[in-house]
Structures are given as C-alpha cells and as structure tokens.
Amino acid sequence: MPLSATADTSKTVKLERYNSYLRKIHSTKVLNASSKVLFRATLLVALVLVLLFAINYPPLSDSRAAAAHHLHRRSFLSTGLFSSSSSSSSSIGGAAWEKRVRQSSTAKRPHGLSVLVTGAAGFVGSHCSLALRKRGDGVLGFDNFNDYYDPSLKRARQELLEKQQVFIVEGDLNDGPLLRKLFDVVPFTHILHLAAQAGVRYAMKNPQSYIASNIAGFVNLLEVAKAANPQPAIVWASSSSVYGLNTENPFSEEHRTDQPASLYAATKKAGEEIAHTYNHIYGLSLTGLRFFTVYGPWGRPDMAYFFFTKDILHGKSIDIYRTQDNQEVARDFTYIDDIVKGCVGALDTAEKSTGSGGKKRGQAQLRVYNLGNTSPVPVGRLVSILEGLLGTKAKKHLIKMPRNGDVPYTHANVSLAYKDFGYKPTTDLAAGLRKFVKWYVGYYGIQPRVRKENSHAEDSA
C-alpha cells in the first residue's frame, strides 16, 4: 500500500475518534441539563403541593389541640390514671394521691376497721361514712357522681365528708384497674358497697344503667375483692324491692323473692344470687341488707317525701297513689339513722373472708337481712305530717297506681337483724320527717318561713 494511502486512513480514524469524543461530551451536557430541569420541575411541583395542602389543611388550631389533649386525657381515664374532682387532690397513682388514700383509710382507734365505702357521696353512703369516721374507723369513699339526680347535692355531701377527713375517689365500679390500684395501696378489712343505680320508675327510661351498675359493677367489685390479699368482708345494699309480688306480711327473709315487679328489683335479686356464687366459689364473706324506704336529711330528691315537700312549698299538686282496688298505698318508712345503725352492726359482725389468692380455703359467712321500721304508714298519712310541718295544705291528686314496677305495700320483719346484731329502729315517721324538714328548709334557703309557721303552731299548742 502506498505511503500516502496509509496516512489518509490514519487521519480518518483520528477524525472519527475525535467526533465520537465530541458526541459523548454533548450527550453528557444534555443529560446534565435534563437532570437539572427535571429536579427543578420536581421541586416546583412539590412546593405547589405543599402550598395547596397548607391552604386546604391548616395546622392544628388551639381548639383542635385542646380536643387532642382531651382525647389523651380520656385515654388516661380509662386506665384509672386521672385527676379527682377535688381541687386539692393529685392524679391517681401519684405519691400525693396515695398519701390521701392511706390517710383516709387509716383507723384512728385501736383495732378499727378500714372500710371502702362505694356510693359514699350518696344518701346512705354519706351518712354511713360519717358514722364510721366519727367512731374512729378508716373510711375511703368511692363514687362516680352521676347525674341521676342533682350532682350538686352529692358534692355538698362530699364537702361534709372532707371536713371529717374522708376522701372520696371519683371513679366507676367498672374501672377494674382503678379498683385494683386502691387495693394495692390499702389492705381494706371491709367493703360497704352502697353504690347502685336506684329508683324503680327510672328503669323504664334507662334500663341499661341498672345492668351496668347493679350487676356488672357489682361483679367487677367482687372480682377485685376475691383477688385481694387479704380478702375483705363485704356488706352490700340489696333492697326490699326483691320481695316483688310477695303477698305475705310482714316480709321475712324466708319469703320467696323470685317474682320481681321491676327491673331494679330484678337486678338486686340477681345481686343476691351473684353474692351466693362468689361466697361459694371464692370464700368471700358477704352480707346483703334489704333496705325499706329510707328517708331523712340529705336524702334523695327522687323519693316521694322529698319531692312532696318541694311541691307543697311551691303550691304544686302532688299525685297520691291508690291501689287498683282503691286501697291506700303504704310504706315501711325507715329513718336514715336507724339504717346506719344496721349497716354498722352488719359490718361489726361480719366474719373474715376465707379465700386467698382467689381460691376458697374454707366455709365463709353468707347473710341477708331486712332493715326496716316495722310500722307501715299510708302515703296519705305521710302527706298530712308534711302539711303540719310545712304549715301549708297540699293540693292532692288521687290516682290509681300505674303499672311501673311499684308495689302497694311494704312491711319489714327485722327479727333476724335484731337477733344477730341488735338492730332496733327507734325513729317514728313524724319525728323523722321533722328532722328532714328542718334540714330541707335550711339547705334550700327557705328556713324563715317554715320556722315561723312551726313556731306559731307550737305557741298554739
């Protein structure tokens, strides 16, 4: 091959290599430029999306933050780690709270009891708590302060108890962790279980509340008590309503109680059967008390004597029931002080539970007692006494008793309670209502008017 041809070929190869090199450089520049454009476009799209999101979904406002905080607090509530309504209490589970619980539960007398009183802000519960505290027993209250009736009355009772250094833990019977926490802090010797959904007629409006409190709540309390070490002895409130359609008089603990006339009565009867079960299986000492129409100062506004007093003072008519065969309705009205004596007597004679670690170790005490006045009084007579005490005639409206669960007549035989712990009621209806009216007019600020009427009546006598 000529030398010139070889030289031309070499130049051609070098030129092609140079052009290939230029093409690679150009491709790299294009790729880099494209990447920069793509990155900037992506960044721009992201900024636009952020802007749109900010416009349509603003940051948490104060109200939403508050709602979130409330939700978090409710989560705390469900575990029992929440604050009491009392302004001076600390969060449950804290050192300050435990100190209050221990102080309230510690007896001030030798060999005194340490009692957990459920329903302590209620009518019977507040009176029993005060009586136990005054004699030197340790008392810790437990109440959910529901609105079945005016909660302000329950708060006023709470204030009375706080003056006697009785602390009430605010909580629900179905809050197992909270109840277990209380038993971790205090080895209670006794439980006085008075918390319940009360009232016969209200069961037709809100039946589930009776199941939740009187059955589920009671079972939850027993579950905690059976596992406690030591197991406490338990005294609890049943009701004269369990006698239902029983026609034998006076009502005796030996009479049949399998015909309840209301859901309330049925839940209390169920409670008695549940008590039998936990006594039989777990060795819990259980005493049921069948209260008969309790009345007195600091009473319940849903009770007839209470709202009769209110309506008479306000000039409103009152409904007085008569039976379907036109007979007077009568009740074995029992004054609160007599009921308290019965509750304390039952506590003092309650034997120790025999279980340990949730297992029965021996036969345990199981009792049921009537606590009544033994003297049924027609409702018409109740109204007449109130008229005299209030100095005002009632506007009476006589009607047939509706079929709402009420029974026409109650009469307690209390011979068993008298035999076992000396229960003997001493307050008749006239004396008891006099004390109630004195409290009522003072509490509701109408004292001068009634005192004037009563003073005039006494002068005339």
Solvent accessible surface area in square Angstrom, and as a share of the most:
residue,aa,sasa,rsa
1,M,185,0.83
2,P,91,0.57
3,L,155,0.77
4,S,79,0.51
5,A,37,0.28
6,T,69,0.40
7,A,47,0.36
8,D,87,0.45
9,T,81,0.47
10,S,51,0.33
11,K,139,0.59
12,T,71,0.41
13,V,60,0.35
14,K,133,0.56
15,L,109,0.54
16,E,104,0.47
17,R,170,0.62
18,Y,124,0.47
19,N,57,0.29
20,S,38,0.24
21,Y,125,0.48
22,L,80,0.40
23,R,153,0.56
24,K,138,0.59
25,I,58,0.30
26,H,122,0.54
27,S,67,0.43
28,T,73,0.42
29,K,133,0.56
30,V,76,0.44
31,L,119,0.59
32,N,77,0.40
33,A,52,0.40
34,S,57,0.37
35,S,59,0.38
36,K,121,0.51
37,V,98,0.56
38,L,124,0.62
39,F,135,0.56
40,R,162,0.59
41,A,45,0.35
42,T,82,0.47
43,L,90,0.45
44,L,114,0.57
45,V,85,0.49
46,A,44,0.34
47,L,105,0.52
48,V,71,0.41
49,L,109,0.54
50,V,99,0.57
51,L,111,0.55
52,L,89,0.44
53,F,131,0.54
54,A,54,0.42
55,I,117,0.59
56,N,95,0.49
57,Y,140,0.53
58,P,76,0.48
59,P,117,0.74
60,L,119,0.59
61,S,53,0.34
62,D,128,0.66
63,S,80,0.52
64,R,139,0.51
65,A,48,0.37
66,A,61,0.47
67,A,60,0.47
68,A,53,0.41
69,H,120,0.53
70,H,99,0.44
71,L,123,0.61
72,H,108,0.48
73,R,97,0.36
74,R,143,0.52
75,S,63,0.41
76,F,99,0.41
77,L,60,0.30
78,S,80,0.51
79,T,67,0.39
80,G,1,0.01
81,L,77,0.38
82,F,18,0.08
83,S,54,0.35
84,S,11,0.07
85,S,54,0.35
86,S,17,0.11
87,S,123,0.79
88,S,82,0.53
89,S,19,0.12
90,S,40,0.25
91,S,59,0.38
92,I,6,0.03
93,G,30,0.29
94,G,24,0.23
95,A,90,0.70
96,A,52,0.41
97,W,0,0.00
98,E,31,0.14
99,K,121,0.51
100,R,59,0.21
101,V,0,0.00
102,R,117,0.43
103,Q,97,0.43
104,S,3,0.02
105,S,4,0.03
106,T,75,0.43
107,A,30,0.23
108,K,131,0.56
109,R,80,0.29
110,P,112,0.70
111,H,181,0.81
112,G,18,0.17
113,L,25,0.12
114,S,16,0.10
115,V,0,0.00
116,L,0,0.00
117,V,0,0.00
118,T,0,0.00
119,G,9,0.09
120,A,0,0.00
121,A,0,0.00
122,G,17,0.16
123,F,10,0.04
124,V,20,0.12
125,G,2,0.02
126,S,5,0.03
127,H,33,0.15
128,C,0,0.00
129,S,0,0.00
130,L,31,0.16
131,A,33,0.25
132,L,0,0.00
133,R,20,0.07
134,K,141,0.60
135,R,81,0.29
136,G,9,0.09
137,D,0,0.00
138,G,0,0.00
139,V,0,0.00
140,L,0,0.00
141,G,0,0.00
142,F,2,0.01
143,D,13,0.07
144,N,67,0.34
145,F,15,0.06
146,N,54,0.28
147,D,115,0.60
148,Y,51,0.19
149,Y,24,0.09
150,D,78,0.41
151,P,49,0.31
152,S,62,0.40
153,L,2,0.01
154,K,14,0.06
155,R,72,0.26
156,A,20,0.15
157,R,1,0.00
158,Q,12,0.05
159,E,105,0.47
160,L,57,0.28
161,L,0,0.00
162,E,58,0.26
163,K,144,0.61
164,Q,69,0.31
165,Q,123,0.55
166,V,1,0.01
167,F,5,0.02
168,I,0,0.00
169,V,0,0.00
170,E,37,0.16
171,G,9,0.09
172,D,60,0.31
173,L,13,0.06
174,N,70,0.36
175,D,20,0.10
176,G,6,0.06
177,P,61,0.38
178,L,1,0.00
179,L,0,0.00
180,R,125,0.46
181,K,56,0.24
182,L,0,0.00
183,F,26,0.11
184,D,117,0.60
185,V,13,0.08
186,V,8,0.05
187,P,90,0.57
188,F,1,0.00
189,T,59,0.35
190,H,18,0.08
191,I,0,0.00
192,L,0,0.00
193,H,9,0.04
194,L,22,0.11
195,A,20,0.16
196,A,39,0.30
197,Q,11,0.05
198,A,19,0.15
199,G,12,0.12
200,V,30,0.17
201,R,99,0.36
202,Y,65,0.25
203,A,6,0.05
204,M,132,0.59
205,K,169,0.71
206,N,53,0.27
207,P,55,0.35
208,Q,131,0.58
209,S,24,0.16
210,Y,0,0.00
211,I,67,0.34
212,A,47,0.36
213,S,27,0.17
214,N,9,0.05
215,I,44,0.22
216,A,42,0.32
217,G,0,0.00
218,F,2,0.01
219,V,46,0.26
220,N,31,0.16
221,L,0,0.00
222,L,0,0.00
223,E,62,0.28
224,V,8,0.04
225,A,0,0.00
226,K,33,0.14
227,A,65,0.51
228,A,12,0.09
229,N,126,0.65
230,P,76,0.48
231,Q,15,0.06
232,P,0,0.00
233,A,3,0.02
234,I,1,0.00
235,V,0,0.00
236,W,8,0.03
237,A,10,0.07
238,S,3,0.02
239,S,8,0.05
240,S,12,0.08
241,S,25,0.16
242,V,0,0.00
243,Y,1,0.01
244,G,8,0.07
245,L,108,0.54
246,N,15,0.08
247,T,118,0.69
248,E,94,0.42
249,N,77,0.40
250,P,50,0.31
251,F,6,0.03
252,S,17,0.11
253,E,36,0.16
254,E,164,0.73
255,H,37,0.17
256,R,132,0.48
257,T,11,0.07
258,D,87,0.45
259,Q,68,0.30
260,P,53,0.33
261,A,32,0.25
262,S,18,0.12
263,L,60,0.30
264,Y,26,0.10
265,A,1,0.01
266,A,34,0.27
267,T,2,0.01
268,K,12,0.05
269,K,43,0.18
270,A,31,0.24
271,G,1,0.01
272,E,16,0.07
273,E,93,0.42
274,I,32,0.16
275,A,3,0.02
276,H,97,0.43
277,T,59,0.34
278,Y,22,0.08
279,N,7,0.04
280,H,116,0.52
281,I,86,0.44
282,Y,45,0.17
283,G,0,0.00
284,L,0,0.00
285,S,1,0.00
286,L,1,0.00
287,T,0,0.00
288,G,1,0.01
289,L,0,0.00
290,R,11,0.04
291,F,25,0.10
292,F,0,0.00
293,T,29,0.17
294,V,14,0.08
295,Y,0,0.00
296,G,0,0.00
297,P,20,0.12
298,W,44,0.16
299,G,0,0.00
300,R,49,0.18
301,P,32,0.20
302,D,41,0.21
303,M,36,0.16
304,A,33,0.26
305,Y,2,0.01
306,F,5,0.02
307,F,66,0.27
308,F,6,0.03
309,T,0,0.00
310,K,98,0.42
311,D,29,0.15
312,I,2,0.01
313,L,19,0.09
314,H,116,0.52
315,G,35,0.34
316,K,116,0.49
317,S,68,0.44
318,I,3,0.02
319,D,68,0.35
320,I,9,0.05
321,Y,45,0.17
322,R,59,0.22
323,T,17,0.10
324,Q,96,0.42
325,D,100,0.52
326,N,84,0.43
327,Q,107,0.48
328,E,86,0.38
329,V,6,0.03
330,A,8,0.06
331,R,35,0.13
332,D,0,0.00
333,F,9,0.04
334,T,0,0.00
335,Y,7,0.03
336,I,1,0.00
337,D,61,0.32
338,D,1,0.01
339,I,0,0.00
340,V,15,0.09
341,K,116,0.49
342,G,0,0.00
343,C,0,0.00
344,V,22,0.13
345,G,13,0.12
346,A,0,0.00
347,L,1,0.00
348,D,74,0.39
349,T,50,0.29
350,A,16,0.13
351,E,102,0.46
352,K,176,0.75
353,S,17,0.11
354,T,39,0.23
355,G,11,0.11
356,S,43,0.28
357,G,61,0.59
358,G,15,0.15
359,K,131,0.56
360,K,62,0.26
361,R,160,0.58
362,G,28,0.27
363,Q,152,0.67
364,A,9,0.07
365,Q,29,0.13
366,L,70,0.35
367,R,30,0.11
368,V,42,0.24
369,Y,2,0.01
370,N,0,0.00
371,L,0,0.00
372,G,0,0.00
373,N,17,0.09
374,T,53,0.31
375,S,56,0.36
376,P,35,0.22
377,V,25,0.14
378,P,47,0.29
379,V,18,0.10
380,G,21,0.20
381,R,126,0.46
382,L,0,0.00
383,V,0,0.00
384,S,46,0.29
385,I,19,0.09
386,L,0,0.00
387,E,17,0.07
388,G,53,0.51
389,L,21,0.11
390,L,0,0.00
391,G,41,0.39
392,T,32,0.19
393,K,155,0.66
394,A,13,0.10
395,K,121,0.51
396,K,97,0.41
397,H,96,0.43
398,L,105,0.52
399,I,52,0.27
400,K,102,0.43
401,M,15,0.07
402,P,56,0.35
403,R,203,0.74
404,N,21,0.11
405,G,15,0.14
406,D,30,0.15
407,V,26,0.15
408,P,61,0.38
409,Y,82,0.31
410,T,8,0.05
411,H,38,0.17
412,A,1,0.01
413,N,46,0.24
414,V,14,0.08
415,S,70,0.45
416,L,65,0.32
417,A,0,0.00
418,Y,128,0.49
419,K,157,0.66
420,D,56,0.29
421,F,32,0.13
422,G,47,0.45
423,Y,7,0.03
424,K,135,0.57
425,P,26,0.17
426,T,98,0.57
427,T,18,0.10
428,D,84,0.44
429,L,10,0.05
430,A,32,0.25
431,A,30,0.24
432,G,0,0.00
433,L,0,0.00
434,R,135,0.49
435,K,99,0.42
436,F,0,0.00
437,V,3,0.02
438,K,137,0.58
439,W,33,0.12
440,Y,8,0.03
441,V,3,0.02
442,G,33,0.32
443,Y,76,0.29
444,Y,96,0.37
445,G,61,0.58
446,I,56,0.28
447,Q,47,0.21
448,P,102,0.64
449,R,114,0.41
450,V,2,0.01
451,R,140,0.51
452,K,157,0.66
453,E,65,0.29
454,N,41,0.21
455,S,54,0.35
456,H,125,0.56
457,A,54,0.42
458,E,127,0.57
459,D,116,0.60
460,S,84,0.54
461,A,121,0.94
